[in-house]
């Protein structure tokens, strides 16, 4: 209609009376694959996001978009490993020093992992004041990192604050949906909400360690599984095609199907297989035939794979890291931290993503980042100058949430009330029989569908807020009674 609406939040655009609110089914398809909507699209057909590092110009009724920044593509560092460690420590220290400039109270999120611990260590080294640190834990030992966070806090004598999140923490689900504006199913948004709420009682600015995994090779998926390595080493290449064909013939949920599908793909396919949730082979059972007929263009995995093209000349581990830095990092990790911190009027700063740090990280060869199976090798060598030895090489835990335990216990009714309601089953997006099947399989313990069910729950609650109920009504945000001090 010749008009351009723009805003930092989707809900502000939805106030425009002439803006269509049709759900973009291709964006929904992407969300089901990767937990978030496309970086250049949105859940609504009429709204598009401006991708990171891009500039939009509106002139004479026409829109043009150009890229103004991107990570350097070449790994052109020519020094030794010792040189890399020395230079990296210097640029990290400078970045943290710059991010400490503030005229309001400041602290740090501390998980007890390498990245946040290193940031806290550099803050303690640089700042003349005692660092305030904030950590979240769970009663379930497999998900709780408070012991490690506490060890780091003691080492640097921080002013440390920690809380334990209980199952009723999902009472904030509707508030989460409201702040993301779109379906967003990374469940670590729950603890991020609560650690932000806790921090706001003490500070206005926090530093976090986000970005270290993508820049320095921290994820398990960057190192191939031994079974996959053995398959490639001892099997003829033709067997890969046989495995792919066999996987396609096996029914959904059959034993061995996932492994055969995985080894039957090339490197890019295997990587996308490792990060996707609802796969292409599951969607015919999940999506209604009417919805599938309306999908346009290539599938989400094919569209996302285009990000590999610019880095095709790099070693495969570097390609994976660059891919994540361009997709998962901004669209999931940074979106989550930004929305959850700003929900509590907290400014989150990310020193590991300072331009100088990113430029140096991009220049380092993959062999310095993943060395003899040791992920984040060069960053750990920097951290070794500051951190206790037991923190350096402990297994990465991630910021997971015990949803699977909660969903089989206190939160069983969440499925019935949300996914199995007549309104939800009759929306026309998902096949009711498949939804009932995965709910039954999960509750019976037959299969673990935690993340898939969480995706569907989030989408349904989003639909209730943004499609069924417009104009939007802001949900009441519960206080932290679900969070208990330890």
C-alpha positions, 0 to 999 in steps of 0.5 A: 500500500506504499507505506513502510512501518518499522519498529524494534518490536513486532507488537508495535507494528501490529498496532497498524490497522491495515497490516495483515496478520496472516501466519507465514506457514514457511516461517512456521515450518522453519520454527519447527525445524530450528526453534525460531523463525527465519532471520529475514522473515517473521511469523507474519507474512506481511512483516520482515526482519532486518538481518544482523549487519544489514542496513535498510534504506527507504527512498522514493517509495522503494526499499533497498537492503545492503550488508554493512558488516560481516565476519572476515572469511579468511583464517589468516593468522600467521603467528604461533599458538603462544602468540594467539593466546597472548593476543587473544588475552589482550583483546579480551581484556580490552573488550571487558574493560570497555564494557565495564564503562557504566554510570549505573550498577553493573554485574555478570551472569555466571554459569560456571562454564569457561566463557562466563567464568573468563569474563568474570575473571577479567572483570575482577582483574580490571575492576577496582570494585567487587564484581557482582555475579548471578547464577541460576540452578535446579534441583535436578543434579544433571542440570544444576551448575551452581557448584561450579559457579560457586567455585568461580565466585569464591575464587574471585571473591565476588558478591555472589547471588544464586537461585534455584528454579522450580517446576512452577517456573513455567507459569511465566510461559505467557510472559515469555511469549509476549516478550518474544512476539514470535514463537521461540522455543529455546527453553533456556529462556526460562532460567534466563528470565529468572536470572535477569529478574534476580540481577535487576534487584542489584544492577542495571547492566550485566556482562555475559559470556555468550559467543564463546562456543560459536567463535572458538569451537565449544559445541559437542557437534563440532567434534564428530561422534566416534561411531560416525568416524568409524562408519566413514573410516571402515565403510565404502562410500557407496554404503552411505547411499545405502544407509540413506535409502534404508533410513527412508524406508524405516517407519518413524521412530524405528530403532536405528533410523536416526543413525542411518539417516545421519551417516547417509548424509554429507557433512552439511546434511549431518550438521543440519541433522544435528541441530534440527528438531522436527525433521523433514521425515517427520513433518508429513505426519505432523503437518496437515496436508492442507498446510503442506500444500501451501508451503512455498520454496525450498525446505528450511534446511536447504534455505539455511544451508546457503549460509555455508556458501561463503565459507566453503573454502575453510576447514569443515570445523570452521565452516560449522562455527561460522554457520552458527555465528551467522544463524544460531548465535544471533537468532537464538542465543542473542535474541533470548538474552536480549529479550529476557534481560530487557524484560527486566530493564537490564542491559546485557553486554557481550564482550566476547562479541566485541569487533576486535575479538571477533576479528581475531577469532575469525583469523585463527585456524580451526586447529587452534580452536579444536586440538586433539578433540579439546574444544575451545583449546585456545580460549582455555589456554587464555582462561588458564591464566585466570581460572581454577584448573577444575573449571577448564576441562570439565564437560560442557553442560549447557544452559538446559532446563529439566522440562522432560522431568517436569512434563512427566510430573508436575506439568503433565496437565500443561499438555492436556490444557494446551495441546489437546484442547479442542481449539488447539487440535482444530486449528488446521496446522497439525494432525491431531493424531500425531500430537496425541501420539507424541504426548502419549509416548512422552508421558508413558516414558516410551520416547522423549519428546520434550523439546518437540512438545515444548515447541508445540506448546509455545506455538499454541500459546503464541497463537492464543495471544497474537492471532486469537486475541487482538488487540494484544493484552499484556499478560500479568508477569508473576513475581519470582515466587517460583524461584527460591534462594539457596 
